[in-house]
Amino acid sequence: MTAWSDRLQRRPGGWLGYAARFASACMTMFFLRHLYNLTMRLLTPVILYRLALRGLRYREYFGRWRERFGFFADPGLDQTIWVHAVSVGEVNAAAPLIEALMRQFEGQRFVITTVTPTGSARVQKLFGDRVFHVYLPYDLPGSVKRFLRRVRPRLALVMETEIWPNLFYYCERSRIPMVVANARLSERSLRGYGPVRPLARAAIRSARFVAASSQQDAARLQQLGARPERMQVVGNVKFDMRIPPGLDRVGKVLREYWGEARPVWVAASTHEGEEVPVLEAHTRVLRRFPDALLVIAPRHPERFRPVAQLCRGYGFRTLTRSDDTVARHDTQCFVADTLGELMNFFAASDVAFVAGSFDPIGGHNVLEPAAVAVPVVVGPHTFNFAEITESLIHDGAALRVQNPVELGDTVARLFAERETRRTMGLAALAAMERERGAVARIVTIVADVLAHPVLPGG
């Protein structure tokens, strides 16, 4: 008898005990999976109601509902590479990786899925008809199976950590190798799995490879259940972002319209609970710099009109990108109510406040302003980008504030200290250059998985 079976027999209960524990675990997973599926079905009307409410404010949510249940015309694809990126931020982060994969696997058909209309619009703008785009269906068994039958992937690549139990389960059953790229897991998300943690554990263990973005993320993913032998810390693909050609020129042209000498700051990706604090901060900035301009870019399109009304309610001379194209020399607030132009506004600004960090949302991508050497300011809540943000703060490229008063005072101080802004910008560029390389490492992993789609032993 083997050493392994000897050890097993010496355990309490021997072979019989092991079989009983295994059977018990299987039954637990069986019932838990069915309970999860029942819950998802019961929640579907609530999800649709919420979707309809969002559609009242942003009409694109009314369209393409059938796709969310896996119903769409068969595109006639086979053996595709499928990439999932939730929304516009994830699509922007994934863009260099997708382009690199397209170069590496020339002639291969690609499928890209998103969840939000803004993510969909970004995919169509960046890739057009070079890819097949559709919404990712809800995590219902029938919806997932219909989706997989239509796109027929030979490999699934999920950005960040979108762990959906049925999606991972049916990929494994269909022998579709799953790669989780730029894998991140905050402490808060790890705790948040709660009663479905066994399903999340089974899902992440089924992944063929997990490309973690940091050591801290790798440790938390292992706590969740990721297999160490199928995981590697490759870095964050966001550091590999490419600066659009001519961006510097676009920034200069905007400043010519706005006023080259006046100080400008951007509040990027604001949420509903943060816009008032940002405007309170701008009030403090204007006391010291009466000609200052705030460019405020709401995260969600349904906030565009309310934010413009809010700015005018504060008495600020306000224009919008959609109605007025550019700010004028006397404009105090300029609402960026379009999609896909945030980098242009960063390139034309002196300071960037990255929102999602005043409220406990977790913050947004601080690397976009850093990539164009703009000093970054964040609020207290940055757990979604904890390692990156702390690294920029440590390097002297970013500052953290706790409230609107500190935000206003910090922006005003940076306006007054040109050399500080320059030093912070150079530190940001140095950090970007130092951390590049994740895209190339993930392409190598994907190539290896495609070359060996079945692991030794099954």
C-alpha positions in Angstrom: 0.0 0.0 0.0 1.3 3.5 -0.8 2.6 5.9 1.8 -0.4 8.2 1.0 -2.9 5.4 1.6 -1.1 4.4 4.8 -1.4 7.9 6.2 -5.0 8.0 5.1 -5.8 4.8 7.0 -4.1 6.1 10.1 -6.5 9.1 10.1 -9.6 8.9 12.3 -12.0 6.6 10.6 -9.6 5.4 8.0 -10.9 5.0 4.4 -14.5 4.9 5.6 -14.1 8.2 7.5 -12.5 9.8 4.5 -15.3 8.6 2.2 -17.9 9.9 4.7 -16.3 13.3 4.9 -16.0 13.5 1.1 -19.6 12.5 0.6 -20.7 15.1 3.2 -18.7 17.8 1.5 -20.2 16.9 -1.9 -23.7 17.0 -0.5 -23.0 20.4 1.2 -21.8 21.8 -2.2 -24.7 20.3 -4.0 -27.3 21.9 -1.7 -25.3 25.2 -1.5 -25.2 25.4 -5.3 -28.9 24.7 -5.6 -29.6 27.3 -2.8 -27.5 29.8 -4.7 -29.3 29.2 -7.9 -32.7 29.4 -6.2 -31.7 32.7 -4.6 -30.5 34.1 -8.0 -33.8 33.2 -9.6 -35.7 34.8 -6.8 -33.6 37.9 -7.1 -34.0 38.2 -10.9 -37.2 40.3 -10.7 -35.4 42.7 -8.2 -32.4 42.9 -10.5 -34.6 43.7 -13.5 -36.5 46.3 -11.5 -33.2 48.0 -10.5 -32.1 47.9 -14.2 -35.4 49.6 -15.2 -34.8 52.3 -12.6 -31.4 53.0 -13.9 -32.9 53.0 -17.4 -35.1 55.9 -16.4 -32.0 58.0 -15.9 -29.7 56.4 -18.5 -31.8 55.0 -21.4 -29.0 52.6 -22.6 -30.0 50.3 -19.7 -33.3 49.6 -21.4 -31.6 48.1 -24.4 -30.3 44.6 -25.1 -31.9 42.9 -22.0 -32.1 39.6 -23.8 -28.3 39.4 -23.8 -28.3 39.5 -20.0 -30.0 36.1 -20.2 -27.8 34.6 -22.9 -30.2 35.3 -25.8 -28.5 36.8 -28.8 -28.1 35.7 -32.5 -25.5 33.0 -32.9 -22.5 34.9 -34.3 -21.1 31.7 -35.9 -17.9 31.8 -33.8 -15.7 28.9 -32.7 -12.6 28.5 -30.6 -12.6 32.1 -29.5 -10.6 33.9 -26.9 -13.1 35.5 -24.6 -12.2 38.5 -22.3 -14.5 39.8 -19.7 -14.1 43.3 -18.3 -16.9 44.7 -16.1 -17.1 48.3 -17.0 -15.3 51.2 -18.6 -12.4 51.3 -16.1 -11.7 47.6 -16.5 -12.0 47.9 -20.3 -9.4 50.7 -20.3 -7.1 48.6 -18.1 -7.6 45.6 -20.3 -7.0 47.4 -23.6 -3.2 47.1 -23.8 -3.5 43.4 -22.9 -6.2 42.7 -25.5 -4.1 44.5 -28.1 -1.1 42.4 -27.2 -3.1 39.2 -27.4 -4.4 40.2 -30.8 -0.9 40.7 -32.0 0.3 37.4 -30.4 -2.6 35.4 -31.8 -3.2 37.1 -35.2 -6.3 35.8 -36.9 -7.9 34.5 -33.7 -11.5 35.7 -33.1 -12.0 37.6 -29.8 -15.1 38.0 -27.7 -15.3 40.8 -25.2 -18.1 41.0 -22.6 -19.0 43.8 -20.2 -21.8 44.5 -17.7 -22.5 48.2 -18.1 -23.5 50.3 -21.1 -20.5 52.6 -20.5 -18.2 49.6 -20.7 -20.0 48.5 -23.9 -19.6 51.9 -25.5 -15.9 51.9 -24.6 -15.4 48.4 -26.2 -17.0 49.6 -29.4 -15.0 52.7 -29.5 -11.6 51.0 -28.9 -12.1 47.8 -30.9 -15.1 48.3 -33.2 -15.8 45.2 -35.4 -12.4 43.7 -34.6 -14.1 41.9 -31.7 -17.6 40.4 -31.0 -19.1 42.2 -28.1 -22.0 41.2 -25.9 -23.1 41.7 -22.3 -22.1 39.0 -19.8 -25.3 37.1 -18.8 -26.5 36.9 -15.2 -25.1 34.0 -13.3 -28.0 31.7 -13.9 -27.3 28.2 -15.1 -29.4 28.5 -18.3 -28.1 31.9 -19.2 -24.5 30.9 -18.7 -24.8 27.7 -20.8 -26.6 29.6 -23.6 -23.8 32.2 -23.6 -21.0 29.6 -23.8 -22.8 27.7 -26.6 -22.9 30.8 -28.7 -19.3 32.2 -28.2 -17.6 28.8 -28.0 -14.4 29.9 -26.2 -11.2 28.0 -26.2 -10.0 30.2 -23.3 -11.7 32.5 -20.9 -9.8 35.5 -19.5 -11.6 37.3 -16.7 -10.2 40.7 -15.6 -9.8 41.7 -12.0 -11.7 39.2 -9.7 -15.2 38.6 -11.1 -15.9 35.3 -9.3 -19.3 34.1 -10.4 -19.9 30.5 -9.2 -22.0 29.3 -12.2 -19.8 30.9 -14.8 -16.6 29.3 -13.4 -18.4 26.0 -12.8 -19.7 25.6 -16.4 -16.4 26.7 -17.9 -14.8 23.9 -15.9 -17.5 21.4 -17.0 -17.0 22.5 -20.6 -13.2 22.2 -20.3 -12.7 25.8 -21.0 -9.5 26.9 -19.3 -10.1 30.0 -17.2 -7.4 32.6 -16.6 -8.0 35.3 -14.0 -5.8 38.3 -15.0 -4.9 41.3 -12.9 -6.5 39.4 -10.1 -7.3 41.6 -7.1 -9.1 40.8 -3.9 -9.5 43.4 -1.1 -9.9 42.4 2.6 -13.4 43.8 2.5 -14.3 41.6 -0.6 -12.8 38.5 1.0 -15.0 39.0 4.1 -18.0 39.8 1.8 -18.4 36.4 0.3 -20.1 35.2 3.5 -22.4 32.2 3.0 -21.3 31.7 -0.6 -17.6 31.5 0.3 -17.5 27.7 -0.4 -18.8 28.3 -3.9 -16.3 31.2 -4.4 -13.6 28.9 -3.2 -14.6 26.1 -5.6 -14.7 28.7 -8.5 -11.3 30.2 -7.9 -9.8 26.7 -7.4 -11.2 25.7 -10.8 -9.2 28.5 -12.6 -6.4 27.2 -14.7 -4.3 30.2 -13.7 -4.6 33.2 -11.5 -2.3 36.2 -12.4 -2.3 38.2 -9.2 -1.6 41.9 -9.3 0.3 42.1 -6.0 1.6 40.0 -3.2 -1.2 41.1 -0.9 -3.8 40.1 -3.4 -2.1 36.8 -3.9 -2.2 36.1 -0.2 -5.9 37.0 0.1 -6.7 34.9 -3.0 -5.0 31.9 -1.4 -7.1 32.5 1.7 -10.1 32.3 -0.6 -8.9 29.0 -2.0 -6.7 29.7 -5.1 -4.2 27.0 -5.8 -0.6 28.3 -5.1 0.8 26.1 -7.9 -1.5 27.8 -10.4 -0.9 31.4 -9.3 1.9 34.0 -9.9 2.3 37.6 -9.0 2.7 39.3 -12.3 2.0 43.0 -11.4 -0.9 45.3 -12.4 -1.7 45.8 -16.1 -2.8 49.3 -15.3 0.9 50.3 -15.2 1.2 49.2 -18.9 -1.4 51.8 -20.0 -0.5 53.5 -23.3 -0.7 57.3 -23.6 -2.9 58.1 -26.6 -0.9 59.7 -29.5 -1.2 63.5 -29.5 -2.5 63.6 -25.9 -0.1 66.4 -25.0 -1.2 68.5 -27.9 -4.9 67.9 -26.9 -4.1 69.1 -23.4 -2.4 72.3 -24.6 -5.4 73.1 -26.9 -7.8 72.7 -24.1 -5.8 75.0 -21.9 -5.7 77.6 -24.6 -9.5 77.7 -24.5 -9.7 77.5 -20.7 -7.0 80.0 -20.0 -3.3 78.9 -20.0 -2.3 80.8 -16.8 -5.3 79.9 -14.6 -5.1 76.9 -12.2 -7.2 73.9 -13.1 -8.1 70.8 -11.2 -10.1 67.7 -12.1 -12.4 65.8 -9.8 -12.5 62.4 -11.6 -15.2 59.7 -11.4 -17.3 61.3 -8.7 -20.2 59.5 -7.1 -23.5 61.0 -5.8 -22.3 61.4 -2.2 -19.1 63.1 -3.2 -20.1 65.9 -5.5 -21.2 68.3 -2.8 -17.9 67.8 -0.9 -16.0 68.5 -4.1 -18.0 71.7 -4.7 -17.4 72.7 -1.1 -13.7 72.2 -1.6 -13.8 74.3 -4.8 -15.4 77.1 -2.8 -12.3 77.1 -0.6 -10.0 77.0 -3.6 -11.8 80.0 -5.2 -11.1 82.1 -2.1 -7.4 81.9 -2.7 -7.5 81.5 -6.5 -10.6 83.3 -7.9 -9.8 82.3 -11.4 -9.5 78.6 -10.7 -11.4 76.1 -12.8 -12.9 72.8 -11.6 -13.5 70.1 -14.2 -15.9 67.6 -12.6 -16.4 64.2 -14.3 -19.2 62.1 -12.8 -18.6 58.4 -12.8 -22.1 57.4 -14.1 -23.9 59.1 -17.0 -27.2 59.4 -15.0 -25.3 61.9 -12.8 -24.3 64.2 -15.7 -27.4 66.5 -15.6 -27.9 66.5 -11.8 -24.2 67.5 -11.3 -24.5 70.4 -13.8 -27.6 71.6 -11.9 -25.8 71.2 -8.6 -22.9 73.4 -9.8 -25.3 76.1 -10.9 -27.1 75.8 -7.6 -23.9 76.7 -5.9 -23.7 79.9 -8.0 -20.7 78.7 -10.1 -20.5 79.8 -13.7 -21.0 76.4 -15.2 -20.7 74.9 -18.7 -20.8 71.3 -20.0 -18.8 69.4 -22.5 -21.9 68.2 -24.4 -23.6 71.6 -24.7 -20.7 74.0 -24.8 -17.7 71.9 -26.0 -15.1 73.8 -24.0 -14.8 76.0 -20.9 -14.2 79.7 -21.2 -11.8 81.9 -19.3 -14.5 82.9 -16.8 -16.0 79.4 -16.3 -15.7 78.2 -12.8 -17.1 74.6 -13.2 -16.9 72.5 -16.3 -18.9 69.3 -16.3 -17.3 66.5 -18.3 -20.6 64.9 -19.3 -19.1 62.6 -22.0 -17.4 59.3 -22.0 -13.8 58.3 -22.9 -12.3 61.8 -22.6 -11.0 61.8 -19.0 -7.3 61.4 -20.1 -7.7 64.6 -22.2 -8.8 66.5 -19.1 -6.0 65.1 -17.0 -3.5 66.2 -19.6 -4.9 69.8 -19.4 -5.0 70.0 -15.5 -2.6 70.9 -12.7 -4.0 68.6 -10.0 -6.3 65.5 -10.1 -8.6 64.4 -7.3 -9.5 60.7 -7.9 -13.0 60.2 -6.4 -14.7 57.1 -5.2 -12.5 57.7 -2.2 -14.6 60.1 0.0 -17.4 57.6 0.3 -16.5 54.0 1.1 -16.6 53.0 -2.5 -12.9 52.1 -2.6 -11.5 54.6 -5.0 -10.8 54.5 -8.7 -7.7 54.3 -11.0 -5.1 56.7 -9.7 -2.7 55.7 -12.5 -4.4 57.7 -15.3 -3.4 61.1 -14.0 -0.1 59.7 -12.8 0.7 58.6 -16.4 0.6 62.2 -17.5 2.7 63.5 -14.6 -0.3 65.1 -12.8 -0.2 65.2 -8.9 -2.8 62.9 -7.4 -5.1 63.6 -4.4 -7.3 60.9 -2.9 -9.7 60.6 0.0 -9.6 58.1 2.9 -11.2 55.1 1.2 -9.0 53.5 -1.4 -9.3 49.8 -0.6 -9.9 48.9 -4.3 -6.5 50.3 -5.2 -4.8 50.0 -1.8 -1.4 48.9 -2.9 -1.1 51.2 -5.9 -2.3 54.2 -4.0 -0.1 53.6 -1.0 2.9 53.1 -3.4 2.2 56.4 -5.0 1.9 58.1 -1.6 5.1 56.5 -0.5 6.9 57.7 -3.6 5.7 61.2 -3.2 3.4 61.2 -6.2 0.1 61.3 -4.3 -1.5 62.9 -1.2 -4.3 61.7 1.0 -7.0 64.0 2.5 -9.7 63.2 4.9 -12.5 65.7 4.2 -13.6 68.6 1.9 -11.7 71.2 3.9 -8.4 69.3 3.5 -9.2 68.7 -0.2 -9.7 72.4 -0.9 -6.6 73.5 1.1 -4.4 70.8 -0.5 -5.5 71.7 -4.0 -4.9 75.4 -3.3 -1.4 74.6 -1.8 -0.4 72.6 -4.9 -1.6 75.5 -7.1 0.7 77.8 -5.2 3.7 75.4 -5.2 4.7 74.8 -8.8 7.9 72.9 -7.9 6.0 70.5 -5.6 3.7 69.7 -8.5 6.6 69.1 -10.8 8.3 66.8 -8.2 5.1 64.8 -7.7 4.6 64.5 -11.4 8.1 63.1 -12.0 7.7 60.7 -9.1 4.5 59.4 -10.7 6.2 58.8 -14.0 9.1 57.0 -12.3 6.6 54.7 -10.5 4.8 53.9 -13.8 8.0 53.0 -15.5 9.2 50.9 -12.6 6.1 48.7 -12.5 5.5 48.0 -16.2 5.6 44.5 -17.6 2.4 42.8 -16.4 0.9 42.6 -19.9 3.9 40.7 -21.4 3.8 38.3 -18.5 0.1 37.6 -18.9 0.4 37.1 -22.7 3.1 34.4 -21.9 0.7 32.7 -19.4 -2.1 32.7 -22.0 0.1 31.3 -24.7 1.2 28.5 -22.3 -2.4 27.7 -21.4 -3.5 27.6 -25.0 -0.5 25.3 -25.8 -1.4 22.9 -23.0 -5.2 23.2 -22.6 -5.4 20.0 -20.5 -3.3 19.7 -17.3 -1.3 16.5 -16.8 -3.6 13.9 -15.2 -6.8 15.1 -16.8 
